[in-house]
């Protein structure tokens, strides 16, 4: 099992989910594929906090400051 970023001391992982992590649903709907769902399920069962960063949310933030604020918000919302 590999992780994009991990902090084992706090059992926190950040997964950057690119286009290959999704299936195309109706219209522009994106659905996590089975492999991504399975990995998330395993990590939750191991009591890890997993923060997902979908590529389409990341790309919506066009400058560094906006990306930094987005990532900080994602982390703060999941890690207390």
NUMARMAR-406836 format. One record per atom (N, C-alpha, C): residue in three letters; atom name; x negated, y, z negated. Coordinates in Angstrom, 3 decimals, always signed. Layout:
// residues N
<rec><resn>ALA</resn><name>CA</name><u>X</u><v>Y</v><w>Z</w></rec>
...
***
This chain:
// residues 80
<rec><resn>UNK</resn><name>N</name><u>-0.856</u><v>-1.177</v><w>+0.000</w></rec>
<rec><resn>UNK</resn><name>CA</name><u>+0.000</u><v>+0.000</v><w>+0.000</w></rec>
<rec><resn>UNK</resn><name>C</name><u>-0.896</u><v>+1.232</v><w>+0.000</w></rec>
<rec><resn>UNK</resn><name>N</name><u>-0.720</u><v>+2.089</v><w>+0.978</w></rec>
<rec><resn>UNK</resn><name>CA</name><u>-1.533</u><v>+3.303</v><w>+1.036</w></rec>
<rec><resn>UNK</resn><name>C</name><u>-0.651</u><v>+4.521</v><w>+0.802</w></rec>
<rec><resn>UNK</resn><name>N</name><u>-1.260</u><v>+5.558</v><w>+0.253</w></rec>
<rec><resn>UNK</resn><name>CA</name><u>-0.558</u><v>+6.810</v><w>-0.024</w></rec>
<rec><resn>UNK</resn><name>C</name><u>-1.316</u><v>+7.957</v><w>+0.630</w></rec>
<rec><resn>UNK</resn><name>N</name><u>-0.584</u><v>+8.964</v><w>+1.080</w></rec>
<rec><resn>UNK</resn><name>CA</name><u>-1.252</u><v>+10.126</v><w>+1.676</w></rec>
<rec><resn>UNK</resn><name>C</name><u>-2.033</u><v>+10.891</v><w>+0.614</w></rec>
<rec><resn>UNK</resn><name>N</name><u>-1.414</u><v>+11.153</v><w>-0.521</w></rec>
<rec><resn>UNK</resn><name>CA</name><u>-2.082</u><v>+11.783</v><w>-1.670</w></rec>
<rec><resn>UNK</resn><name>C</name><u>-1.549</u><v>+11.123</v><w>-2.923</w></rec>
<rec><resn>UNK</resn><name>N</name><u>-2.429</u><v>+10.914</v><w>-3.885</w></rec>
<rec><resn>UNK</resn><name>CA</name><u>-1.999</u><v>+10.272</v><w>-5.126</w></rec>
<rec><resn>UNK</resn><name>C</name><u>-2.776</u><v>+10.812</v><w>-6.309</w></rec>
<rec><resn>UNK</resn><name>N</name><u>-2.074</u><v>+10.925</v><w>-7.428</w></rec>
<rec><resn>UNK</resn><name>CA</name><u>-2.699</u><v>+11.254</v><w>-8.701</w></rec>
<rec><resn>UNK</resn><name>C</name><u>-2.315</u><v>+10.130</v><w>-9.670</w></rec>
<rec><resn>UNK</resn><name>N</name><u>-3.157</u><v>+9.106</v><w>-9.724</w></rec>
<rec><resn>UNK</resn><name>CA</name><u>-2.814</u><v>+7.923</v><w>-10.531</w></rec>
<rec><resn>UNK</resn><name>C</name><u>-2.556</u><v>+8.230</v><w>-12.006</w></rec>
<rec><resn>UNK</resn><name>N</name><u>-3.245</u><v>+9.238</v><w>-12.561</w></rec>
<rec><resn>UNK</resn><name>CA</name><u>-3.074</u><v>+9.553</v><w>-13.984</w></rec>
<rec><resn>UNK</resn><name>C</name><u>-1.626</u><v>+9.899</v><w>-14.320</w></rec>
<rec><resn>UNK</resn><name>N</name><u>-0.933</u><v>+10.572</v><w>-13.391</w></rec>
<rec><resn>UNK</resn><name>CA</name><u>+0.454</u><v>+10.956</v><w>-13.629</w></rec>
<rec><resn>UNK</resn><name>C</name><u>+1.424</u><v>+10.124</v><w>-12.800</w></rec>
<rec><resn>UNK</resn><name>N</name><u>+0.890</u><v>+9.171</v><w>-12.049</w></rec>
<rec><resn>UNK</resn><name>CA</name><u>+1.697</u><v>+8.310</v><w>-11.174</w></rec>
<rec><resn>UNK</resn><name>C</name><u>+2.562</u><v>+9.158</v><w>-10.236</w></rec>
<rec><resn>UNK</resn><name>N</name><u>+1.909</u><v>+10.092</v><w>-9.571</w></rec>
<rec><resn>UNK</resn><name>CA</name><u>+2.570</u><v>+10.995</v><w>-8.631</w></rec>
<rec><resn>UNK</resn><name>C</name><u>+1.942</u><v>+10.818</v><w>-7.256</w></rec>
<rec><resn>UNK</resn><name>N</name><u>+2.799</u><v>+10.712</v><w>-6.240</w></rec>
<rec><resn>UNK</resn><name>CA</name><u>+2.325</u><v>+10.569</v><w>-4.864</w></rec>
<rec><resn>UNK</resn><name>C</name><u>+3.004</u><v>+11.611</v><w>-3.984</w></rec>
<rec><resn>UNK</resn><name>N</name><u>+2.253</u><v>+12.101</v><w>-2.991</w></rec>
<rec><resn>UNK</resn><name>CA</name><u>+2.818</u><v>+12.960</v><w>-1.966</w></rec>
<rec><resn>UNK</resn><name>C</name><u>+2.693</u><v>+12.216</v><w>-0.654</w></rec>
<rec><resn>UNK</resn><name>N</name><u>+3.823</u><v>+12.044</v><w>+0.004</w></rec>
<rec><resn>UNK</resn><name>CA</name><u>+3.863</u><v>+11.364</v><w>+1.288</w></rec>
<rec><resn>UNK</resn><name>C</name><u>+4.260</u><v>+12.373</v><w>+2.364</w></rec>
<rec><resn>UNK</resn><name>N</name><u>+3.385</u><v>+12.562</v><w>+3.339</w></rec>
<rec><resn>UNK</resn><name>CA</name><u>+3.668</u><v>+13.445</v><w>+4.463</w></rec>
<rec><resn>UNK</resn><name>C</name><u>+4.290</u><v>+12.576</v><w>+5.554</w></rec>
<rec><resn>UNK</resn><name>N</name><u>+5.574</u><v>+12.788</v><w>+5.776</w></rec>
<rec><resn>UNK</resn><name>CA</name><u>+6.330</u><v>+11.929</v><w>+6.674</w></rec>
<rec><resn>UNK</resn><name>C</name><u>+6.423</u><v>+12.550</v><w>+8.065</w></rec>
<rec><resn>UNK</resn><name>N</name><u>+5.605</u><v>+12.036</v><w>+8.977</w></rec>
<rec><resn>UNK</resn><name>CA</name><u>+5.605</u><v>+12.489</v><w>+10.361</w></rec>
<rec><resn>UNK</resn><name>C</name><u>+6.733</u><v>+11.851</v><w>+11.148</w></rec>
<rec><resn>UNK</resn><name>N</name><u>+6.798</u><v>+12.131</v><w>+12.449</w></rec>
<rec><resn>UNK</resn><name>CA</name><u>+7.888</u><v>+11.625</v><w>+13.295</w></rec>
<rec><resn>UNK</resn><name>C</name><u>+8.055</u><v>+10.106</v><w>+13.270</w></rec>
<rec><resn>UNK</resn><name>N</name><u>+6.968</u><v>+9.365</v><w>+13.074</w></rec>
<rec><resn>UNK</resn><name>CA</name><u>+7.072</u><v>+7.902</v><w>+13.092</w></rec>
<rec><resn>UNK</resn><name>C</name><u>+7.787</u><v>+7.346</v><w>+11.863</w></rec>
<rec><resn>UNK</resn><name>N</name><u>+8.077</u><v>+8.183</v><w>+10.878</w></rec>
<rec><resn>UNK</resn><name>CA</name><u>+8.787</u><v>+7.745</v><w>+9.673</w></rec>
<rec><resn>UNK</resn><name>C</name><u>+10.303</u><v>+7.802</v><w>+9.845</w></rec>
<rec><resn>UNK</resn><name>N</name><u>+10.761</u><v>+8.273</v><w>+11.019</w></rec>
<rec><resn>UNK</resn><name>CA</name><u>+12.189</u><v>+8.506</v><w>+11.214</w></rec>
<rec><resn>UNK</resn><name>C</name><u>+12.721</u><v>+7.832</v><w>+12.465</w></rec>
<rec><resn>UNK</resn><name>N</name><u>+14.015</u><v>+7.513</v><w>+12.388</w></rec>
<rec><resn>UNK</resn><name>CA</name><u>+14.766</u><v>+7.059</v><w>+13.552</w></rec>
<rec><resn>UNK</resn><name>C</name><u>+15.675</u><v>+8.210</v><w>+13.959</w></rec>
<rec><resn>UNK</resn><name>N</name><u>+16.024</u><v>+8.261</v><w>+15.220</w></rec>
<rec><resn>UNK</resn><name>CA</name><u>+16.921</u><v>+9.310</v><w>+15.702</w></rec>
<rec><resn>UNK</resn><name>C</name><u>+18.362</u><v>+8.879</v><w>+15.502</w></rec>
<rec><resn>UNK</resn><name>N</name><u>+19.108</u><v>+9.669</v><w>+14.747</w></rec>
<rec><resn>UNK</resn><name>CA</name><u>+20.520</u><v>+9.394</v><w>+14.543</w></rec>
<rec><resn>UNK</resn><name>C</name><u>+21.353</u><v>+10.155</v><w>+15.557</w></rec>
<rec><resn>UNK</resn><name>N</name><u>+22.609</u><v>+10.333</v><w>+15.256</w></rec>
<rec><resn>UNK</resn><name>CA</name><u>+23.488</u><v>+11.093</v><w>+16.149</w></rec>
<rec><resn>UNK</resn><name>C</name><u>+23.022</u><v>+12.549</v><w>+16.200</w></rec>
<rec><resn>UNK</resn><name>N</name><u>+23.037</u><v>+13.107</v><w>+17.394</w></rec>
<rec><resn>UNK</resn><name>CA</name><u>+22.595</u><v>+14.492</v><w>+17.544</w></rec>
<rec><resn>UNK</resn><name>C</name><u>+21.132</u><v>+14.622</v><w>+17.165</w></rec>
<rec><resn>UNK</resn><name>N</name><u>+20.857</u><v>+15.536</v><w>+16.263</w></rec>
<rec><resn>UNK</resn><name>CA</name><u>+19.464</u><v>+15.744</v><w>+15.821</w></rec>
<rec><resn>UNK</resn><name>C</name><u>+19.212</u><v>+15.142</v><w>+14.446</w></rec>
<rec><resn>UNK</resn><name>N</name><u>+20.135</u><v>+14.327</v><w>+13.970</w></rec>
<rec><resn>UNK</resn><name>CA</name><u>+19.996</u><v>+13.706</v><w>+12.656</w></rec>
<rec><resn>UNK</resn><name>C</name><u>+18.779</u><v>+12.786</v><w>+12.631</w></rec>
<rec><resn>UNK</resn><name>N</name><u>+17.991</u><v>+12.895</v><w>+11.585</w></rec>
<rec><resn>UNK</resn><name>CA</name><u>+16.825</u><v>+12.025</v><w>+11.397</w></rec>
<rec><resn>UNK</resn><name>C</name><u>+17.103</u><v>+11.092</v><w>+10.221</w></rec>
<rec><resn>UNK</resn><name>N</name><u>+16.836</u><v>+9.815</v><w>+10.416</w></rec>
<rec><resn>UNK</resn><name>CA</name><u>+17.082</u><v>+8.804</v><w>+9.392</w></rec>
<rec><resn>UNK</resn><name>C</name><u>+15.750</u><v>+8.112</v><w>+9.099</w></rec>
<rec><resn>UNK</resn><name>N</name><u>+15.397</u><v>+8.003</v><w>+7.802</w></rec>
<rec><resn>UNK</resn><name>CA</name><u>+14.157</u><v>+7.301</v><w>+7.454</w></rec>
<rec><resn>UNK</resn><name>C</name><u>+14.213</u><v>+5.879</v><w>+7.980</w></rec>
<rec><resn>UNK</resn><name>N</name><u>+13.088</u><v>+5.423</v><w>+8.517</w></rec>
<rec><resn>UNK</resn><name>CA</name><u>+13.049</u><v>+4.044</v><w>+9.013</w></rec>
<rec><resn>UNK</resn><name>C</name><u>+12.887</u><v>+3.067</v><w>+7.841</w></rec>
<rec><resn>UNK</resn><name>N</name><u>+13.043</u><v>+1.791</v><w>+8.125</w></rec>
<rec><resn>UNK</resn><name>CA</name><u>+12.997</u><v>+0.766</v><w>+7.089</w></rec>
<rec><resn>UNK</resn><name>C</name><u>+11.686</u><v>+0.706</v><w>+6.333</w></rec>
<rec><resn>UNK</resn><name>N</name><u>+10.586</u><v>+0.860</v><w>+7.049</w></rec>
<rec><resn>UNK</resn><name>CA</name><u>+9.270</u><v>+0.793</v><w>+6.401</w></rec>
<rec><resn>UNK</resn><name>C</name><u>+9.097</u><v>+1.914</v><w>+5.382</w></rec>
<rec><resn>UNK</resn><name>N</name><u>+9.542</u><v>+3.129</v><w>+5.739</w></rec>
<rec><resn>UNK</resn><name>CA</name><u>+9.432</u><v>+4.270</v><w>+4.832</w></rec>
<rec><resn>UNK</resn><name>C</name><u>+10.328</u><v>+4.068</v><w>+3.612</w></rec>
<rec><resn>UNK</resn><name>N</name><u>+11.550</u><v>+3.592</v><w>+3.827</w></rec>
<rec><resn>UNK</resn><name>CA</name><u>+12.459</u><v>+3.336</v><w>+2.714</w></rec>
<rec><resn>UNK</resn><name>C</name><u>+11.908</u><v>+2.259</v><w>+1.780</w></rec>
<rec><resn>UNK</resn><name>N</name><u>+11.335</u><v>+1.212</v><w>+2.366</w></rec>
<rec><resn>UNK</resn><name>CA</name><u>+10.782</u><v>+0.112</v><w>+1.574</w></rec>
<rec><resn>UNK</resn><name>C</name><u>+9.624</u><v>+0.589</v><w>+0.702</w></rec>
<rec><resn>UNK</resn><name>N</name><u>+8.735</u><v>+1.371</v><w>+1.278</w></rec>
<rec><resn>UNK</resn><name>CA</name><u>+7.587</u><v>+1.894</v><w>+0.532</w></rec>
<rec><resn>UNK</resn><name>C</name><u>+8.059</u><v>+2.772</v><w>-0.624</w></rec>
<rec><resn>UNK</resn><name>N</name><u>+9.032</u><v>+3.628</v><w>-0.364</w></rec>
<rec><resn>UNK</resn><name>CA</name><u>+9.569</u><v>+4.490</v><w>-1.422</w></rec>
<rec><resn>UNK</resn><name>C</name><u>+10.192</u><v>+3.664</v><w>-2.536</w></rec>
<rec><resn>UNK</resn><name>N</name><u>+10.904</u><v>+2.616</v><w>-2.154</w></rec>
<rec><resn>UNK</resn><name>CA</name><u>+11.549</u><v>+1.741</v><w>-3.148</w></rec>
<rec><resn>UNK</resn><name>C</name><u>+10.504</u><v>+1.052</v><w>-4.030</w></rec>
<rec><resn>UNK</resn><name>N</name><u>+9.449</u><v>+0.557</v><w>-3.427</w></rec>
<rec><resn>UNK</resn><name>CA</name><u>+8.386</u><v>-0.093</v><w>-4.202</w></rec>
<rec><resn>UNK</resn><name>C</name><u>+7.769</u><v>+0.885</v><w>-5.190</w></rec>
<rec><resn>UNK</resn><name>N</name><u>+7.455</u><v>+2.082</v><w>-4.719</w></rec>
<rec><resn>UNK</resn><name>CA</name><u>+6.838</u><v>+3.073</v><w>-5.598</w></rec>
<rec><resn>UNK</resn><name>C</name><u>+7.764</u><v>+3.457</v><w>-6.753</w></rec>
<rec><resn>UNK</resn><name>N</name><u>+9.053</u><v>+3.609</v><w>-6.482</w></rec>
<rec><resn>UNK</resn><name>CA</name><u>+10.008</u><v>+3.925</v><w>-7.553</w></rec>
<rec><resn>UNK</resn><name>C</name><u>+10.068</u><v>+2.778</v><w>-8.571</w></rec>
<rec><resn>UNK</resn><name>N</name><u>+10.042</u><v>+1.528</v><w>-8.082</w></rec>
<rec><resn>UNK</resn><name>CA</name><u>+10.077</u><v>+0.385</v><w>-8.995</w></rec>
<rec><resn>UNK</resn><name>C</name><u>+8.815</u><v>+0.338</v><w>-9.861</w></rec>
<rec><resn>UNK</resn><name>N</name><u>+7.714</u><v>+0.858</v><w>-9.322</w></rec>
<rec><resn>UNK</resn><name>CA</name><u>+6.468</u><v>+0.927</v><w>-10.090</w></rec>
<rec><resn>UNK</resn><name>C</name><u>+6.409</u><v>+2.192</v><w>-10.949</w></rec>
<rec><resn>UNK</resn><name>N</name><u>+7.518</u><v>+2.947</v><w>-10.957</w></rec>
<rec><resn>UNK</resn><name>CA</name><u>+7.693</u><v>+4.154</v><w>-11.754</w></rec>
<rec><resn>UNK</resn><name>C</name><u>+6.808</u><v>+5.319</v><w>-11.323</w></rec>
<rec><resn>UNK</resn><name>N</name><u>+6.502</u><v>+5.383</v><w>-10.026</w></rec>
<rec><resn>UNK</resn><name>CA</name><u>+5.791</u><v>+6.526</v><w>-9.469</w></rec>
<rec><resn>UNK</resn><name>C</name><u>+6.803</u><v>+7.602</v><w>-9.083</w></rec>
<rec><resn>UNK</resn><name>N</name><u>+6.391</u><v>+8.856</v><w>-9.202</w></rec>
<rec><resn>UNK</resn><name>CA</name><u>+7.147</u><v>+9.979</v><w>-8.663</w></rec>
<rec><resn>UNK</resn><name>C</name><u>+6.643</u><v>+10.189</v><w>-7.247</w></rec>
<rec><resn>UNK</resn><name>N</name><u>+7.546</u><v>+10.156</v><w>-6.280</w></rec>
<rec><resn>UNK</resn><name>CA</name><u>+7.165</u><v>+10.311</v><w>-4.876</w></rec>
<rec><resn>UNK</resn><name>C</name><u>+7.768</u><v>+11.601</v><w>-4.334</w></rec>
<rec><resn>UNK</resn><name>N</name><u>+6.911</u><v>+12.442</v><w>-3.793</w></rec>
<rec><resn>UNK</resn><name>CA</name><u>+7.332</u><v>+13.702</v><w>-3.189</w></rec>
<rec><resn>UNK</resn><name>C</name><u>+7.161</u><v>+13.550</v><w>-1.689</w></rec>
<rec><resn>UNK</resn><name>N</name><u>+8.270</u><v>+13.614</v><w>-0.968</w></rec>
<rec><resn>UNK</resn><name>CA</name><u>+8.226</u><v>+13.475</v><w>+0.484</w></rec>
<rec><resn>UNK</resn><name>C</name><u>+8.172</u><v>+14.858</v><w>+1.133</w></rec>
<rec><resn>UNK</resn><name>N</name><u>+7.302</u><v>+14.988</v><w>+2.118</w></rec>
<rec><resn>UNK</resn><name>CA</name><u>+7.196</u><v>+16.223</v><w>+2.893</w></rec>
<rec><resn>UNK</resn><name>C</name><u>+7.509</u><v>+15.864</v><w>+4.351</w></rec>
<rec><resn>UNK</resn><name>N</name><u>+8.776</u><v>+16.007</v><w>+4.753</w></rec>
<rec><resn>UNK</resn><name>CA</name><u>+9.141</u><v>+15.696</v><w>+6.135</w></rec>
<rec><resn>UNK</resn><name>C</name><u>+8.511</u><v>+16.697</v><w>+7.105</w></rec>
<rec><resn>UNK</resn><name>N</name><u>+8.018</u><v>+16.205</v><w>+8.211</w></rec>
<rec><resn>UNK</resn><name>CA</name><u>+7.328</u><v>+17.056</v><w>+9.181</w></rec>
<rec><resn>UNK</resn><name>C</name><u>+8.199</u><v>+18.201</v><w>+9.680</w></rec>
<rec><resn>UNK</resn><name>N</name><u>+9.490</u><v>+17.962</v><w>+9.844</w></rec>
<rec><resn>UNK</resn><name>CA</name><u>+10.372</u><v>+18.997</v><w>+10.392</w></rec>
<rec><resn>UNK</resn><name>C</name><u>+10.640</u><v>+20.113</v><w>+9.377</w></rec>
<rec><resn>UNK</resn><name>N</name><u>+10.572</u><v>+19.799</v><w>+8.080</w></rec>
<rec><resn>UNK</resn><name>CA</name><u>+10.674</u><v>+20.854</v><w>+7.069</w></rec>
<rec><resn>UNK</resn><name>C</name><u>+9.366</u><v>+21.645</v><w>+7.008</w></rec>
<rec><resn>UNK</resn><name>N</name><u>+8.242</u><v>+20.927</v><w>+7.067</w></rec>
<rec><resn>UNK</resn><name>CA</name><u>+6.933</u><v>+21.577</v><w>+7.024</w></rec>
<rec><resn>UNK</resn><name>C</name><u>+6.763</u><v>+22.523</v><w>+8.210</w></rec>
<rec><resn>UNK</resn><name>N</name><u>+7.116</u><v>+22.066</v><w>+9.408</w></rec>
<rec><resn>UNK</resn><name>CA</name><u>+6.940</u><v>+22.873</v><w>+10.613</w></rec>
<rec><resn>UNK</resn><name>C</name><u>+7.849</u><v>+24.093</v><w>+10.638</w></rec>
<rec><resn>UNK</resn><name>N</name><u>+8.927</u><v>+24.061</v><w>+9.859</w></rec>
<rec><resn>UNK</resn><name>CA</name><u>+9.832</u><v>+25.213</v><w>+9.805</w></rec>
<rec><resn>UNK</resn><name>C</name><u>+9.185</u><v>+26.404</v><w>+9.094</w></rec>
<rec><resn>UNK</resn><name>N</name><u>+8.135</u><v>+26.149</v><w>+8.334</w></rec>
<rec><resn>UNK</resn><name>CA</name><u>+7.396</u><v>+27.209</v><w>+7.628</w></rec>
<rec><resn>UNK</resn><name>C</name><u>+6.175</u><v>+27.565</v><w>+8.479</w></rec>
<rec><resn>UNK</resn><name>N</name><u>+6.242</u><v>+28.703</v><w>+9.134</w></rec>
<rec><resn>UNK</resn><name>CA</name><u>+5.277</u><v>+28.994</v><w>+10.194</w></rec>
<rec><resn>UNK</resn><name>C</name><u>+3.951</u><v>+29.579</v><w>+9.734</w></rec>
<rec><resn>UNK</resn><name>N</name><u>+3.859</u><v>+30.046</v><w>+8.504</w></rec>
<rec><resn>UNK</resn><name>CA</name><u>+2.562</u><v>+30.576</v><w>+8.068</w></rec>
<rec><resn>UNK</resn><name>C</name><u>+2.119</u><v>+29.885</v><w>+6.781</w></rec>
<rec><resn>UNK</resn><name>N</name><u>+0.847</u><v>+30.083</v><w>+6.459</w></rec>
<rec><resn>UNK</resn><name>CA</name><u>+0.252</u><v>+29.399</v><w>+5.306</w></rec>
<rec><resn>UNK</resn><name>C</name><u>+0.976</u><v>+29.731</v><w>+4.010</w></rec>
<rec><resn>UNK</resn><name>N</name><u>+1.319</u><v>+30.997</v><w>+3.807</w></rec>
<rec><resn>UNK</resn><name>CA</name><u>+1.981</u><v>+31.404</v><w>+2.564</w></rec>
<rec><resn>UNK</resn><name>C</name><u>+3.327</u><v>+30.692</v><w>+2.407</w></rec>
<rec><resn>UNK</resn><name>N</name><u>+4.083</u><v>+30.594</v><w>+3.484</w></rec>
<rec><resn>UNK</resn><name>CA</name><u>+5.384</u><v>+29.915</v><w>+3.435</w></rec>
<rec><resn>UNK</resn><name>C</name><u>+5.204</u><v>+28.415</v><w>+3.181</w></rec>
<rec><resn>UNK</resn><name>N</name><u>+4.208</u><v>+27.808</v><w>+3.808</w></rec>
<rec><resn>UNK</resn><name>CA</name><u>+3.938</u><v>+26.386</v><w>+3.587</w></rec>
<rec><resn>UNK</resn><name>C</name><u>+3.508</u><v>+26.137</v><w>+2.144</w></rec>
<rec><resn>UNK</resn><name>N</name><u>+2.672</u><v>+27.020</v><w>+1.617</w></rec>
<rec><resn>UNK</resn><name>CA</name><u>+2.210</u><v>+26.902</v><w>+0.242</w></rec>
<rec><resn>UNK</resn><name>C</name><u>+3.378</u><v>+26.996</v><w>-0.739</w></rec>
<rec><resn>UNK</resn><name>N</name><u>+4.268</u><v>+27.972</v><w>-0.516</w></rec>
<rec><resn>UNK</resn><name>CA</name><u>+5.438</u><v>+28.137</v><w>-1.385</w></rec>
<rec><resn>UNK</resn><name>C</name><u>+6.365</u><v>+26.920</v><w>-1.282</w></rec>
<rec><resn>UNK</resn><name>N</name><u>+6.544</u><v>+26.407</v><w>-0.071</w></rec>
<rec><resn>UNK</resn><name>CA</name><u>+7.387</u><v>+25.219</v><w>+0.139</w></rec>
<rec><resn>UNK</resn><name>C</name><u>+6.829</u><v>+24.028</v><w>-0.636</w></rec>
<rec><resn>UNK</resn><name>N</name><u>+5.542</u><v>+23.769</v><w>-0.492</w></rec>
<rec><resn>UNK</resn><name>CA</name><u>+4.932</u><v>+22.621</v><w>-1.161</w></rec>
<rec><resn>UNK</resn><name>C</name><u>+4.978</u><v>+22.783</v><w>-2.678</w></rec>
<rec><resn>UNK</resn><name>N</name><u>+4.703</u><v>+23.974</v><w>-3.161</w></rec>
<rec><resn>UNK</resn><name>CA</name><u>+4.763</u><v>+24.232</v><w>-4.604</w></rec>
<rec><resn>UNK</resn><name>C</name><u>+6.181</u><v>+23.981</v><w>-5.135</w></rec>
<rec><resn>UNK</resn><name>N</name><u>+7.173</u><v>+24.423</v><w>-4.383</w></rec>
<rec><resn>UNK</resn><name>CA</name><u>+8.562</u><v>+24.212</v><w>-4.773</w></rec>
<rec><resn>UNK</resn><name>C</name><u>+8.910</u><v>+22.721</v><w>-4.814</w></rec>
<rec><resn>UNK</resn><name>N</name><u>+8.472</u><v>+21.960</v><w>-3.809</w></rec>
<rec><resn>UNK</resn><name>CA</name><u>+8.731</u><v>+20.518</v><w>-3.764</w></rec>
<rec><resn>UNK</resn><name>C</name><u>+8.109</u><v>+19.822</v><w>-4.978</w></rec>
<rec><resn>UNK</resn><name>N</name><u>+6.881</u><v>+20.210</v><w>-5.304</w></rec>
<rec><resn>UNK</resn><name>CA</name><u>+6.181</u><v>+19.582</v><w>-6.433</w></rec>
<rec><resn>UNK</resn><name>C</name><u>+6.851</u><v>+19.943</v><w>-7.743</w></rec>
<rec><resn>UNK</resn><name>N</name><u>+7.155</u><v>+21.220</v><w>-7.946</w></rec>
<rec><resn>UNK</resn><name>CA</name><u>+7.776</u><v>+21.654</v><w>-9.202</w></rec>
<rec><resn>UNK</resn><name>C</name><u>+9.148</u><v>+21.035</v><w>-9.414</w></rec>
<rec><resn>UNK</resn><name>N</name><u>+9.873</u><v>+20.795</v><w>-8.325</w></rec>
<rec><resn>UNK</resn><name>CA</name><u>+11.206</u><v>+20.216</v><w>-8.466</w></rec>
<rec><resn>UNK</resn><name>C</name><u>+11.161</u><v>+18.745</v><w>-8.884</w></rec>
<rec><resn>UNK</resn><name>N</name><u>+10.036</u><v>+18.078</v><w>-8.663</w></rec>
<rec><resn>UNK</resn><name>CA</name><u>+9.919</u><v>+16.650</v><w>-8.970</w></rec>
<rec><resn>UNK</resn><name>C</name><u>+9.060</u><v>+16.344</v><w>-10.181</w></rec>
<rec><resn>UNK</resn><name>N</name><u>+8.146</u><v>+17.262</v><w>-10.527</w></rec>
<rec><resn>UNK</resn><name>CA</name><u>+7.217</u><v>+17.018</v><w>-11.626</w></rec>
<rec><resn>UNK</resn><name>C</name><u>+7.453</u><v>+18.063</v><w>-12.712</w></rec>
<rec><resn>UNK</resn><name>N</name><u>+7.760</u><v>+17.607</v><w>-13.884</w></rec>
<rec><resn>UNK</resn><name>CA</name><u>+8.037</u><v>+18.535</v><w>-14.982</w></rec>
<rec><resn>UNK</resn><name>C</name><u>+6.851</u><v>+18.618</v><w>-15.908</w></rec>
***
